[in-house]
Amino acid sequence: MSAAFHLAQVNIARALAPLDSPAMAGFVARIAEINALAETSPGYVWRFQDDSGNALYVRPYEDPNMLFNLSVWQTPDHLKAYVYRSAHVEVMRQKQQWFEHTDEAILALWWLPAGTLPTVDEAKARLEHLRQHGPSPHAFGFRTLFPPTS
């Protein structure tokens, strides 16, 4: 991968209940741990967060149960290692307990010049583009990676 580019990722999930409900307690209890794990993982660059240090209560969508995650990584392999080969995978294995299933894309990846950060609006637009048009260099998923383009 070119060091001139980093990989941005956005993912969303609709919680089955409000975050302060007992049904979501197991998920909420792991957020600080999982965020800290991301920040110490090889290839981590940045993650979107509010003044509290996470994005758990930021609502870029009108739906109050729609959770939003946005981060930047050096390469797809770094992101995959964090997502699928760390304690993060334990949370993913339990996602059906906390989040609605959907057949729509909930994750989008795209390249951006190293040293720049994605915006919330850009992330939402990339995910929507992937949903409407399928994988392309503009927005893609892990199954169909595209190389960075200048």
N, CA, C and O atoms as a GROMACS GRO file, in nm:
protein
  600
    1MET      N    1   0.083  -0.118   0.000
    1MET     CA    2   0.000   0.000   0.000
    1MET      C    3   0.088   0.124   0.000
    1MET      O    4   0.197   0.125   0.057
    2SER      N    5   0.042   0.225  -0.062
    2SER     CA    6   0.114   0.351  -0.066
    2SER      C    7   0.101   0.424   0.067
    2SER      O    8  -0.010   0.437   0.121
    3ALA      N    9   0.212   0.470   0.121
    3ALA     CA   10   0.209   0.547   0.246
    3ALA      C   11   0.145   0.684   0.224
    3ALA      O   12   0.119   0.757   0.320
    4ALA      N   13   0.119   0.718   0.098
    4ALA     CA   14   0.055   0.846   0.069
    4ALA      C   15  -0.095   0.842   0.096
    4ALA      O   16  -0.162   0.946   0.094
    5PHE      N   17  -0.150   0.723   0.122
    5PHE     CA   18  -0.293   0.708   0.145
    5PHE      C   19  -0.318   0.628   0.272
    5PHE      O   20  -0.239   0.543   0.312
    6HIS      N   21  -0.429   0.659   0.334
    6HIS     CA   22  -0.479   0.583   0.447
    6HIS      C   23  -0.620   0.535   0.414
    6HIS      O   24  -0.685   0.587   0.323
    7LEU      N   25  -0.666   0.436   0.488
    7LEU     CA   26  -0.797   0.377   0.465
    7LEU      C   27  -0.896   0.429   0.568
    7LEU      O   28  -0.875   0.413   0.688
    8ALA      N   29  -1.002   0.491   0.522
    8ALA     CA   30  -1.110   0.536   0.610
    8ALA      C   31  -1.216   0.427   0.614
    8ALA      O   32  -1.238   0.357   0.515
    9GLN      N   33  -1.281   0.414   0.728
    9GLN     CA   34  -1.390   0.318   0.740
    9GLN      C   35  -1.501   0.381   0.821
    9GLN      O   36  -1.478   0.450   0.920
   10VAL      N   37  -1.624   0.354   0.776
   10VAL     CA   38  -1.742   0.391   0.853
   10VAL      C   39  -1.826   0.266   0.869
   10VAL      O   40  -1.838   0.186   0.776
   11ASN      N   41  -1.884   0.249   0.986
   11ASN     CA   42  -1.983   0.144   1.002
   11ASN      C   43  -2.093   0.194   1.094
   11ASN      O   44  -2.070   0.275   1.184
   12ILE      N   45  -2.211   0.144   1.067
   12ILE     CA   46  -2.328   0.182   1.145
   12ILE      C   47  -2.398   0.056   1.192
   12ILE      O   48  -2.381  -0.052   1.135
   13ALA      N   49  -2.476   0.071   1.296
   13ALA     CA   50  -2.556  -0.040   1.346
   13ALA      C   51  -2.675   0.017   1.421
   13ALA      O   52  -2.662   0.115   1.496
   14ARG      N   53  -2.790  -0.043   1.401
   14ARG     CA   54  -2.911   0.002   1.472
   14ARG      C   55  -2.930  -0.084   1.596
   14ARG      O   56  -2.955  -0.204   1.587
   15ALA      N   57  -2.917  -0.020   1.711
   15ALA     CA   58  -2.932  -0.089   1.838
   15ALA      C   59  -3.076  -0.136   1.856
   15ALA      O   60  -3.170  -0.071   1.812
   16LEU      N   61  -3.089  -0.251   1.921
   16LEU     CA   62  -3.222  -0.307   1.946
   16LEU      C   63  -3.296  -0.231   2.055
   16LEU      O   64  -3.418  -0.245   2.068
   17ALA      N   65  -3.224  -0.152   2.134
   17ALA     CA   66  -3.284  -0.078   2.246
   17ALA      C   67  -3.199   0.045   2.272
   17ALA      O   68  -3.086   0.054   2.224
   18PRO      N   69  -3.250   0.139   2.348
   18PRO     CA   70  -3.168   0.256   2.386
   18PRO      C   71  -3.043   0.212   2.463
   18PRO      O   72  -3.045   0.110   2.533
   19LEU      N   73  -2.936   0.288   2.450
   19LEU     CA   74  -2.810   0.251   2.512
   19LEU      C   75  -2.816   0.240   2.663
   19LEU      O   76  -2.738   0.165   2.723
   20ASP      N   77  -2.908   0.312   2.725
   20ASP     CA   78  -2.917   0.307   2.872
   20ASP      C   79  -3.008   0.194   2.921
   20ASP      O   80  -3.036   0.184   3.041
   21SER      N   81  -3.053   0.109   2.830
   21SER     CA   82  -3.140  -0.001   2.869
   21SER      C   83  -3.057  -0.122   2.912
   21SER      O   84  -2.942  -0.137   2.869
   22PRO      N   85  -3.112  -0.208   2.996
   22PRO     CA   86  -3.041  -0.330   3.036
   22PRO      C   87  -3.002  -0.418   2.917
   22PRO      O   88  -2.900  -0.487   2.922
   23ALA      N   89  -3.081  -0.415   2.810
   23ALA     CA   90  -3.051  -0.497   2.693
   23ALA      C   91  -2.919  -0.459   2.627
   23ALA      O   92  -2.858  -0.543   2.561
   24MET      N   93  -2.875  -0.335   2.642
   24MET     CA   94  -2.753  -0.287   2.578
   24MET      C   95  -2.635  -0.278   2.674
   24MET      O   96  -2.526  -0.238   2.634
   25ALA      N   97  -2.655  -0.316   2.800
   25ALA     CA   98  -2.552  -0.299   2.903
   25ALA      C   99  -2.423  -0.373   2.869
   25ALA      O  100  -2.314  -0.320   2.891
   26GLY      N  101  -2.433  -0.493   2.815
   26GLY     CA  102  -2.313  -0.569   2.781
   26GLY      C  103  -2.230  -0.501   2.674
   26GLY      O  104  -2.108  -0.502   2.680
   27PHE      N  105  -2.298  -0.443   2.575
   27PHE     CA  106  -2.227  -0.370   2.470
   27PHE      C  107  -2.163  -0.243   2.525
   27PHE      O  108  -2.045  -0.218   2.504
   28VAL      N  109  -2.240  -0.164   2.596
   28VAL     CA  110  -2.191  -0.037   2.649
   28VAL      C  111  -2.072  -0.060   2.742
   28VAL      O  112  -1.978   0.020   2.745
   29ALA      N  113  -2.076  -0.168   2.818
   29ALA     CA  114  -1.968  -0.198   2.912
   29ALA      C  115  -1.835  -0.224   2.842
   29ALA      O  116  -1.729  -0.210   2.904
   30ARG      N  117  -1.838  -0.263   2.716
   30ARG     CA  118  -1.714  -0.297   2.643
   30ARG      C  119  -1.659  -0.183   2.559
   30ARG      O  120  -1.548  -0.194   2.506
   31ILE      N  121  -1.732  -0.074   2.545
   31ILE     CA  122  -1.691   0.032   2.452
   31ILE      C  123  -1.554   0.090   2.485
   31ILE      O  124  -1.469   0.100   2.396
   32ALA      N  125  -1.529   0.128   2.608
   32ALA     CA  126  -1.400   0.188   2.644
   32ALA      C  127  -1.286   0.092   2.614
   32ALA      O  128  -1.182   0.132   2.561
   33GLU      N  129  -1.305  -0.035   2.648
   33GLU     CA  130  -1.203  -0.137   2.622
   33GLU      C  131  -1.175  -0.151   2.473
   33GLU      O  132  -1.059  -0.154   2.431
   34ILE      N  133  -1.279  -0.159   2.393
   34ILE     CA  134  -1.263  -0.180   2.250
   34ILE      C  135  -1.204  -0.056   2.183
   34ILE      O  136  -1.123  -0.069   2.091
   35ASN      N  137  -1.243   0.062   2.227
   35ASN     CA  138  -1.182   0.185   2.174
   35ASN      C  139  -1.033   0.191   2.209
   35ASN      O  140  -0.952   0.227   2.124
   36ALA      N  141  -0.998   0.157   2.332
   36ALA     CA  142  -0.858   0.157   2.372
   36ALA      C  143  -0.778   0.055   2.291
   36ALA      O  144  -0.664   0.080   2.253
   37LEU      N  145  -0.840  -0.060   2.266
   37LEU     CA  146  -0.774  -0.162   2.185
   37LEU      C  147  -0.746  -0.109   2.044
   37LEU      O  148  -0.637  -0.129   1.991
   38ALA      N  149  -0.844  -0.041   1.985
   38ALA     CA  150  -0.823   0.017   1.852
   38ALA      C  151  -0.705   0.113   1.854
   38ALA      O  152  -0.617   0.107   1.768
   39GLU      N  153  -0.704   0.201   1.952
   39GLU     CA  154  -0.600   0.304   1.958
   39GLU      C  155  -0.459   0.250   1.978
   39GLU      O  156  -0.362   0.318   1.946
   40THR      N  157  -0.448   0.129   2.030
   40THR     CA  158  -0.316   0.070   2.051
   40THR      C  159  -0.284  -0.037   1.947
   40THR      O  160  -0.179  -0.102   1.954
   41SER      N  161  -0.373  -0.056   1.850
   41SER     CA  162  -0.352  -0.156   1.746
   41SER      C  163  -0.256  -0.104   1.639
   41SER      O  164  -0.259   0.014   1.606
   42PRO      N  165  -0.173  -0.192   1.586
   42PRO     CA  166  -0.086  -0.152   1.475
   42PRO      C  167  -0.168  -0.096   1.359
   42PRO      O  168  -0.272  -0.151   1.324
   43GLY      N  169  -0.121   0.012   1.301
   43GLY     CA  170  -0.186   0.071   1.186
   43GLY      C  171  -0.298   0.168   1.216
   43GLY      O  172  -0.351   0.231   1.125
   44TYR      N  173  -0.334   0.182   1.344
   44TYR     CA  174  -0.439   0.277   1.381
   44TYR      C  175  -0.389   0.419   1.356
   44TYR      O  176  -0.275   0.451   1.387
   45VAL      N  177  -0.476   0.503   1.300
   45VAL     CA  178  -0.441   0.643   1.275
   45VAL      C  179  -0.529   0.737   1.357
   45VAL      O  180  -0.478   0.827   1.424
   46TRP      N  181  -0.662   0.716   1.353
   46TRP     CA  182  -0.755   0.813   1.413
   46TRP      C  183  -0.893   0.750   1.424
   46TRP      O  184  -0.928   0.660   1.346
   47ARG      N  185  -0.971   0.797   1.520
   47ARG     CA  186  -1.113   0.760   1.525
   47ARG      C  187  -1.194   0.883   1.565
   47ARG      O  188  -1.149   0.967   1.643
   48PHE      N  189  -1.312   0.890   1.510
   48PHE     CA  190  -1.406   0.998   1.541
   48PHE      C  191  -1.453   0.979   1.685
   48PHE      O  192  -1.490   0.869   1.726
   49GLN      N  193  -1.453   1.089   1.761
   49GLN     CA  194  -1.501   1.083   1.898
   49GLN      C  195  -1.548   1.221   1.942
   49GLN      O  196  -1.509   1.323   1.886
   50ASP      N  197  -1.633   1.221   2.043
   50ASP     CA  198  -1.679   1.348   2.098
   50ASP      C  199  -1.593   1.383   2.219
   50ASP      O  200  -1.492   1.318   2.244
   51ASP      N  201  -1.633   1.485   2.294
   51ASP     CA  202  -1.555   1.531   2.408
   51ASP      C  203  -1.540   1.426   2.518
   51ASP      O  204  -1.450   1.435   2.601
   52SER      N  205  -1.628   1.326   2.518
   52SER     CA  206  -1.620   1.221   2.620
   52SER      C  207  -1.519   1.112   2.582
   52SER      O  208  -1.490   1.024   2.664
   53GLY      N  209  -1.465   1.117   2.461
   53GLY     CA  210  -1.366   1.019   2.418
   53GLY      C  211  -1.423   0.904   2.338
   53GLY      O  212  -1.351   0.811   2.303
   54ASN      N  213  -1.551   0.910   2.306
   54ASN     CA  214  -1.608   0.809   2.217
   54ASN      C  215  -1.715   0.874   2.131
   54ASN      O  216  -1.745   0.992   2.147
   55ALA      N  217  -1.772   0.797   2.043
   55ALA     CA  218  -1.878   0.849   1.955
   55ALA      C  219  -2.010   0.780   1.984
   55ALA      O  220  -2.103   0.787   1.903
   56LEU      N  221  -2.018   0.715   2.097
   56LEU     CA  222  -2.135   0.634   2.130
   56LEU      C  223  -2.265   0.715   2.132
   56LEU      O  224  -2.372   0.663   2.098
   57TYR      N  225  -2.256   0.840   2.171
   57TYR     CA  226  -2.378   0.920   2.184
   57TYR      C  227  -2.391   1.026   2.075
   57TYR      O  228  -2.479   1.112   2.083
   58VAL      N  229  -2.306   1.020   1.974
   58VAL     CA  230  -2.318   1.109   1.858
   58VAL      C  231  -2.421   1.047   1.765
   58VAL      O  232  -2.417   0.927   1.738
   59ARG      N  233  -2.513   1.128   1.716
   59ARG     CA  234  -2.621   1.078   1.630
   59ARG      C  235  -2.625   1.151   1.496
   59ARG      O  236  -2.701   1.247   1.480
   60PRO      N  237  -2.544   1.106   1.398
   60PRO     CA  238  -2.548   1.168   1.266
   60PRO      C  239  -2.675   1.135   1.187
   60PRO      O  240  -2.704   1.199   1.086
   61TYR      N  241  -2.750   1.034   1.233
   61TYR     CA  242  -2.876   0.997   1.169
   61TYR      C  243  -2.990   1.037   1.261
   61TYR      O  244  -2.972   1.049   1.382
   62GLU      N  245  -3.109   1.058   1.204
   62GLU     CA  246  -3.225   1.096   1.284
   62GLU      C  247  -3.265   0.987   1.382
   62GLU      O  248  -3.316   1.017   1.490
   63ASP      N  249  -3.242   0.863   1.347
   63ASP     CA  250  -3.278   0.750   1.431
   63ASP      C  251  -3.191   0.749   1.557
   63ASP      O  252  -3.069   0.735   1.546
   64PRO      N  253  -3.250   0.763   1.675
   64PRO     CA  254  -3.169   0.769   1.797
   64PRO      C  255  -3.100   0.636   1.831
   64PRO      O  256  -3.009   0.634   1.914
   65ASN      N  257  -3.142   0.527   1.769
   65ASN     CA  258  -3.079   0.397   1.795
   65ASN      C  259  -2.971   0.361   1.693
   65ASN      O  260  -2.912   0.253   1.700
   66MET      N  261  -2.944   0.451   1.597
   66MET     CA  262  -2.843   0.424   1.495
   66MET      C  263  -2.706   0.470   1.547
   66MET      O  264  -2.683   0.589   1.568
   67LEU      N  265  -2.617   0.373   1.568
   67LEU     CA  266  -2.483   0.403   1.616
   67LEU      C  267  -2.389   0.421   1.498
   67LEU      O  268  -2.409   0.361   1.392
   68PHE      N  269  -2.288   0.503   1.517
   68PHE     CA  270  -2.200   0.546   1.409
   68PHE      C  271  -2.055   0.534   1.454
   68PHE      O  272  -2.019   0.576   1.563
   69ASN      N  273  -1.972   0.474   1.368
   69ASN     CA  274  -1.830   0.458   1.397
   69ASN      C  275  -1.751   0.498   1.274
   69ASN      O  276  -1.782   0.457   1.162
   70LEU      N  277  -1.648   0.578   1.294
   70LEU     CA  278  -1.566   0.629   1.184
   70LEU      C  279  -1.420   0.627   1.229
   70LEU      O  280  -1.388   0.680   1.335
   71SER      N  281  -1.333   0.566   1.148
   71SER     CA  282  -1.192   0.562   1.185
   71SER      C  283  -1.104   0.560   1.060
   71SER      O  284  -1.152   0.544   0.948
   72VAL      N  285  -0.974   0.576   1.083
   72VAL     CA  286  -0.875   0.576   0.975
   72VAL      C  287  -0.762   0.481   1.015
   72VAL      O  288  -0.718   0.479   1.130
   73TRP      N  289  -0.718   0.402   0.917
   73TRP     CA  290  -0.614   0.301   0.938
   73TRP      C  291  -0.510   0.313   0.828
   73TRP      O  292  -0.538   0.366   0.720
   74GLN      N  293  -0.389   0.265   0.856
   74GLN     CA  294  -0.284   0.273   0.756
   74GLN      C  295  -0.312   0.183   0.636
   74GLN      O  296  -0.288   0.222   0.522
   75THR      N  297  -0.363   0.062   0.661
   75THR     CA  298  -0.388  -0.034   0.551
   75THR      C  299  -0.510  -0.119   0.583
   75THR      O  300  -0.552  -0.126   0.699
   76PRO      N  301  -0.567  -0.184   0.483
   76PRO     CA  302  -0.676  -0.278   0.509
   76PRO      C  303  -0.633  -0.392   0.601
   76PRO      O  304  -0.711  -0.437   0.684
   77ASP      N  305  -0.510  -0.440   0.588
   77ASP     CA  306  -0.463  -0.549   0.673
   77ASP      C  307  -0.460  -0.508   0.820
   77ASP      O  308  -0.492  -0.589   0.907
   78HIS      N  309  -0.422  -0.385   0.848
   78HIS     CA  310  -0.425  -0.337   0.987
   78HIS      C  311  -0.568  -0.336   1.040
   78HIS      O  312  -0.594  -0.382   1.152
   79LEU      N  313  -0.660  -0.285   0.962
   79LEU     CA  314  -0.800  -0.280   1.005
   79LEU      C  315  -0.855  -0.421   1.023
   79LEU      O  316  -0.923  -0.449   1.122
   80LYS      N  317  -0.828  -0.510   0.928
   80LYS     CA  318  -0.876  -0.649   0.939
   80LYS      C  319  -0.822  -0.716   1.064
   80LYS      O  320  -0.896  -0.788   1.132
   81ALA      N  321  -0.695  -0.695   1.095
   81ALA     CA  322  -0.636  -0.757   1.214
   81ALA      C  323  -0.709  -0.710   1.340
   81ALA      O  324  -0.737  -0.790   1.429
   82TYR      N  325  -0.738  -0.581   1.347
   82TYR     CA  326  -0.812  -0.529   1.463
   82TYR      C  327  -0.953  -0.587   1.468
   82TYR      O  328  -0.997  -0.634   1.574
   83VAL      N  329  -1.023  -0.584   1.357
   83VAL     CA  330  -1.163  -0.626   1.355
   83VAL      C  331  -1.179  -0.776   1.379
   83VAL      O  332  -1.265  -0.819   1.456
   84TYR      N  333  -1.096  -0.857   1.313
   84TYR     CA  334  -1.118  -1.001   1.310
   84TYR      C  335  -1.020  -1.085   1.392
   84TYR      O  336  -1.042  -1.204   1.412
   85ARG      N  337  -0.910  -1.023   1.440
   85ARG     CA  338  -0.811  -1.102   1.512
   85ARG      C  339  -0.769  -1.038   1.644
   85ARG      O  340  -0.654  -1.049   1.686
   86SER      N  341  -0.862  -0.971   1.707
   86SER     CA  342  -0.839  -0.911   1.838
   86SER      C  343  -0.964  -0.933   1.923
   86SER      O  344  -1.059  -0.998   1.879
   87ALA      N  345  -0.965  -0.879   2.042
   87ALA     CA  346  -1.082  -0.891   2.129
   87ALA      C  347  -1.207  -0.828   2.066
   87ALA      O  348  -1.318  -0.856   2.109
   88HIS      N  349  -1.189  -0.745   1.966
   88HIS     CA  350  -1.302  -0.686   1.895
   88HIS      C  351  -1.394  -0.794   1.837
   88HIS      O  352  -1.515  -0.776   1.833
   89VAL      N  353  -1.337  -0.904   1.794
   89VAL     CA  354  -1.417  -1.010   1.734
   89VAL      C  355  -1.515  -1.070   1.835
   89VAL      O  356  -1.621  -1.118   1.796
   90GLU      N  357  -1.481  -1.067   1.964
   90GLU     CA  358  -1.574  -1.116   2.067
   90GLU      C  359  -1.702  -1.033   2.067
   90GLU      O  360  -1.812  -1.088   2.081
   91VAL      N  361  -1.688  -0.904   2.051
   91VAL     CA  362  -1.805  -0.816   2.045
   91VAL      C  363  -1.884  -0.844   1.918
   91VAL      O  364  -2.007  -0.850   1.920
   92MET      N  365  -1.814  -0.863   1.807
   92MET     CA  366  -1.882  -0.892   1.680
   92MET      C  367  -1.962  -1.022   1.688
   92MET      O  368  -2.070  -1.032   1.629
   93ARG      N  369  -1.911  -1.120   1.758
   93ARG     CA  370  -1.981  -1.248   1.771
   93ARG      C  371  -2.113  -1.234   1.847
   93ARG      O  372  -2.202  -1.318   1.832
   94GLN      N  373  -2.125  -1.130   1.927
   94GLN     CA  374  -2.245  -1.109   2.007
   94GLN      C  375  -2.337  -1.002   1.947
   94GLN      O  376  -2.437  -0.966   2.010
   95LYS      N  377  -2.306  -0.953   1.830
   95LYS     CA  378  -2.380  -0.840   1.775
   95LYS      C  379  -2.530  -0.865   1.761
   95LYS      O  380  -2.609  -0.771   1.774
   96GLN      N  381  -2.571  -0.988   1.736
   96GLN     CA  382  -2.714  -1.016   1.722
   96GLN      C  383  -2.790  -0.991   1.851
   96GLN      O  384  -2.911  -0.972   1.848
   97GLN      N  385  -2.721  -0.992   1.965
   97GLN     CA  386  -2.785  -0.962   2.093
   97GLN      C  387  -2.819  -0.813   2.106
   97GLN      O  388  -2.910  -0.775   2.180
   98TRP      N  389  -2.744  -0.730   2.035
   98TRP     CA  390  -2.756  -0.586   2.053
   98TRP      C  391  -2.805  -0.509   1.930
   98TRP      O  392  -2.858  -0.399   1.944
   99PHE      N  393  -2.787  -0.566   1.812
   99PHE     CA  394  -2.814  -0.488   1.691
   99PHE      C  395  -2.906  -0.561   1.594
   99PHE      O  396  -2.905  -0.684   1.586
  100GLU      N  397  -2.986  -0.483   1.522
  100GLU     CA  398  -3.074  -0.537   1.419
  100GLU      C  399  -2.992  -0.590   1.304
  100GLU      O  400  -2.888  -0.535   1.269
  101HIS      N  401  -3.040  -0.698   1.244
  101HIS     CA  402  -2.980  -0.750   1.122
  101HIS      C  403  -3.034  -0.670   1.004
  101HIS      O  404  -3.150  -0.631   1.002
  102THR      N  405  -2.949  -0.645   0.908
  102THR     CA  406  -2.991  -0.580   0.784
  102THR      C  407  -2.914  -0.641   0.669
  102THR      O  408  -2.801  -0.686   0.685
  103ASP      N  409  -2.976  -0.642   0.553
  103ASP     CA  410  -2.907  -0.689   0.433
  103ASP      C  411  -2.836  -0.574   0.361
  103ASP      O  412  -2.762  -0.598   0.266
  104GLU      N  413  -2.859  -0.453   0.405
  104GLU     CA  414  -2.790  -0.337   0.347
  104GLU      C  415  -2.647  -0.330   0.398
  104GLU      O  416  -2.616  -0.380   0.506
  105ALA      N  417  -2.561  -0.269   0.320
  105ALA     CA  418  -2.423  -0.247   0.365
  105ALA      C  419  -2.425  -0.160   0.490
  105ALA      O  420  -2.495  -0.059   0.497
  106ILE      N  421  -2.347  -0.200   0.589
  106ILE     CA  422  -2.333  -0.122   0.712
  106ILE      C  423  -2.189  -0.073   0.730
  106ILE      O  424  -2.158  -0.003   0.827
  107LEU      N  425  -2.102  -0.110   0.636
  107LEU     CA  426  -1.962  -0.070   0.641
  107LEU      C  427  -1.920  -0.022   0.504
  107LEU      O  428  -1.956  -0.081   0.402
  108ALA      N  429  -1.845   0.086   0.501
  108ALA     CA  430  -1.786   0.135   0.376
  108ALA      C  431  -1.641   0.174   0.404
  108ALA      O  432  -1.608   0.228   0.509
  109LEU      N  433  -1.557   0.145   0.306
  109LEU     CA  434  -1.416   0.180   0.312
  109LEU      C  435  -1.384   0.269   0.193
  109LEU      O  436  -1.447   0.259   0.088
  110TRP      N  437  -1.287   0.357   0.210
  110TRP     CA  438  -1.236   0.438   0.100
  110TRP      C  439  -1.099   0.491   0.137
  110TRP      O  440  -1.063   0.500   0.254
  111TRP      N  441  -1.024   0.527   0.034
  111TRP     CA  442  -0.890   0.581   0.053
  111TRP      C  443  -0.896   0.732   0.064
  111TRP      O  444  -0.979   0.798   0.000
  112LEU      N  445  -0.808   0.787   0.145
  112LEU     CA  446  -0.794   0.931   0.152
  112LEU      C  447  -0.647   0.963   0.168
  112LEU      O  448  -0.570   0.881   0.219
  113PRO      N  449  -0.607   1.082   0.126
  113PRO     CA  450  -0.466   1.118   0.139
  113PRO      C  451  -0.422   1.113   0.285
  113PRO      O  452  -0.491   1.162   0.374
  114ALA      N  453  -0.306   1.054   0.308
  114ALA     CA  454  -0.252   1.048   0.444
  114ALA      C  455  -0.244   1.190   0.500
  114ALA      O  456  -0.206   1.284   0.430
  115GLY      N  457  -0.280   1.203   0.626
  115GLY     CA  458  -0.278   1.334   0.690
  115GLY      C  459  -0.410   1.408   0.684
  115GLY      O  460  -0.425   1.514   0.745
  116THR      N  461  -0.508   1.354   0.611
  116THR     CA  462  -0.641   1.414   0.609
  116THR      C  463  -0.736   1.324   0.686
  116THR      O  464  -0.710   1.204   0.702
  117LEU      N  465  -0.845   1.382   0.731
  117LEU     CA  466  -0.944   1.306   0.806
  117LEU      C  467  -1.080   1.317   0.739
  117LEU      O  468  -1.114   1.421   0.684
  118PRO      N  469  -1.157   1.210   0.743
  118PRO     CA  470  -1.291   1.214   0.684
  118PRO      C  471  -1.387   1.290   0.775
  118PRO      O  472  -1.366   1.301   0.896
  119THR      N  473  -1.491   1.343   0.715
  119THR     CA  474  -1.597   1.407   0.793
  119THR      C  475  -1.713   1.310   0.809
  119THR      O  476  -1.724   1.210   0.737
  120VAL      N  477  -1.798   1.340   0.903
  120VAL     CA  478  -1.918   1.259   0.924
  120VAL      C  479  -2.004   1.258   0.798
  120VAL      O  480  -2.051   1.153   0.755
  121ASP      N  481  -2.024   1.375   0.739
  121ASP     CA  482  -2.107   1.383   0.618
  121ASP      C  483  -2.045   1.303   0.503
  121ASP      O  484  -2.116   1.236   0.428
  122GLU      N  485  -1.914   1.311   0.490
  122GLU     CA  486  -1.848   1.232   0.385
  122GLU      C  487  -1.868   1.084   0.409
  122GLU      O  488  -1.898   1.010   0.316
  123ALA      N  489  -1.853   1.040   0.532
  123ALA     CA  490  -1.870   0.898   0.565
  123ALA      C  491  -2.011   0.852   0.533
  123ALA      O  492  -2.030   0.745   0.474
  124LYS      N  493  -2.110   0.930   0.571
  124LYS     CA  494  -2.249   0.895   0.541
  124LYS      C  495  -2.270   0.885   0.390
  124LYS      O  496  -2.338   0.794   0.342
  125ALA      N  497  -2.212   0.979   0.315
  125ALA     CA  498  -2.228   0.980   0.170
  125ALA      C  499  -2.158   0.859   0.106
  125ALA      O  500  -2.210   0.801   0.011
  126ARG      N  501  -2.042   0.820   0.158
  126ARG     CA  502  -1.971   0.703   0.104
  126ARG      C  503  -2.052   0.576   0.128
  126ARG      O  504  -2.064   0.492   0.039
  127LEU      N  505  -2.106   0.562   0.247
  127LEU     CA  506  -2.187   0.444   0.277
  127LEU      C  507  -2.311   0.440   0.188
  127LEU      O  508  -2.346   0.335   0.134
  128GLU      N  509  -2.375   0.553   0.172
  128GLU     CA  510  -2.494   0.558   0.086
  128GLU      C  511  -2.457   0.527  -0.060
  128GLU      O  512  -2.532   0.458  -0.129
  129HIS      N  513  -2.343   0.576  -0.106
  129HIS     CA  514  -2.296   0.547  -0.242
  129HIS      C  515  -2.276   0.396  -0.260
  129HIS      O  516  -2.316   0.340  -0.361
  130LEU      N  517  -2.214   0.333  -0.162
  130LEU     CA  518  -2.194   0.188  -0.170
  130LEU      C  519  -2.328   0.116  -0.174
  130LEU      O  520  -2.344   0.020  -0.250
  131ARG      N  521  -2.422   0.160  -0.094
  131ARG     CA  522  -2.555   0.097  -0.094
  131ARG      C  523  -2.625   0.113  -0.228
  131ARG      O  524  -2.691   0.020  -0.275
  132GLN      N  525  -2.612   0.228  -0.289
  132GLN     CA  526  -2.683   0.257  -0.414
  132GLN      C  527  -2.615   0.198  -0.538
  132GLN      O  528  -2.683   0.157  -0.632
  133HIS      N  529  -2.480   0.194  -0.537
  133HIS     CA  530  -2.408   0.161  -0.660
  133HIS      C  531  -2.318   0.038  -0.650
  133HIS      O  532  -2.262  -0.005  -0.750
  134GLY      N  533  -2.306  -0.018  -0.532
  134GLY     CA  534  -2.216  -0.132  -0.514
  134GLY      C  535  -2.072  -0.088  -0.502
  134GLY      O  536  -2.042   0.031  -0.507
  135PRO      N  537  -1.981  -0.184  -0.486
  135PRO     CA  538  -1.840  -0.151  -0.466
  135PRO      C  539  -1.779  -0.080  -0.585
  135PRO      O  540  -1.804  -0.116  -0.700
  136SER      N  541  -1.698   0.019  -0.556
  136SER     CA  542  -1.625   0.095  -0.657
  136SER      C  543  -1.507   0.161  -0.586
  136SER      O  544  -1.499   0.155  -0.463
  137PRO      N  545  -1.416   0.223  -0.658
  137PRO     CA  546  -1.307   0.292  -0.589
  137PRO      C  547  -1.356   0.402  -0.494
  137PRO      O  548  -1.283   0.443  -0.403
  138HIS      N  549  -1.478   0.449  -0.514
  138HIS     CA  550  -1.534   0.556  -0.429
  138HIS      C  551  -1.573   0.504  -0.292
  138HIS      O  552  -1.559   0.575  -0.192
  139ALA      N  553  -1.622   0.380  -0.285
  139ALA     CA  554  -1.664   0.318  -0.159
  139ALA      C  555  -1.673   0.168  -0.182
  139ALA      O  556  -1.731   0.122  -0.280
  140PHE      N  557  -1.616   0.092  -0.091
  140PHE     CA  558  -1.609  -0.052  -0.107
  140PHE      C  559  -1.609  -0.119   0.029
  140PHE      O  560  -1.611  -0.052   0.132
  141GLY      N  561  -1.607  -0.250   0.028
  141GLY     CA  562  -1.601  -0.327   0.152
  141GLY      C  563  -1.480  -0.418   0.150
  141GLY      O  564  -1.399  -0.414   0.057
  142PHE      N  565  -1.466  -0.500   0.253
  142PHE     CA  566  -1.352  -0.590   0.263
  142PHE      C  567  -1.349  -0.693   0.149
  142PHE      O  568  -1.241  -0.735   0.107
  143ARG      N  569  -1.464  -0.733   0.100
  143ARG     CA  570  -1.469  -0.837  -0.004
  143ARG      C  571  -1.420  -0.787  -0.140
  143ARG      O  572  -1.373  -0.867  -0.221
  144THR      N  573  -1.430  -0.657  -0.163
  144THR     CA  574  -1.390  -0.599  -0.291
  144THR      C  575  -1.304  -0.477  -0.266
  144THR      O  576  -1.350  -0.364  -0.278
  145LEU      N  577  -1.179  -0.500  -0.232
  145LEU     CA  578  -1.087  -0.390  -0.205
  145LEU      C  579  -1.038  -0.330  -0.336
  145LEU      O  580  -1.011  -0.401  -0.432
  146PHE      N  581  -1.028  -0.199  -0.337
  146PHE     CA  582  -0.972  -0.126  -0.450
  146PHE      C  583  -0.843  -0.060  -0.406
  146PHE      O  584  -0.832  -0.020  -0.290
  147PRO      N  585  -0.745  -0.047  -0.496
  147PRO     CA  586  -0.622   0.022  -0.458
  147PRO      C  587  -0.646   0.173  -0.452
  147PRO      O  588  -0.741   0.224  -0.512
  148PRO      N  589  -0.560   0.243  -0.380
  148PRO     CA  590  -0.572   0.389  -0.380
  148PRO      C  591  -0.545   0.446  -0.518
  148PRO      O  592  -0.463   0.394  -0.593
  149THR      N  593  -0.614   0.553  -0.549
  149THR     CA  594  -0.590   0.623  -0.676
  149THR      C  595  -0.557   0.767  -0.643
  149THR      O  596  -0.611   0.827  -0.550
  150SER      N  597  -0.467   0.822  -0.722
  150SER     CA  598  -0.428   0.960  -0.694
  150SER      C  599  -0.520   1.061  -0.757
  150SER      O  600  -0.499   1.181  -0.742
   0.00000   0.00000   0.00000
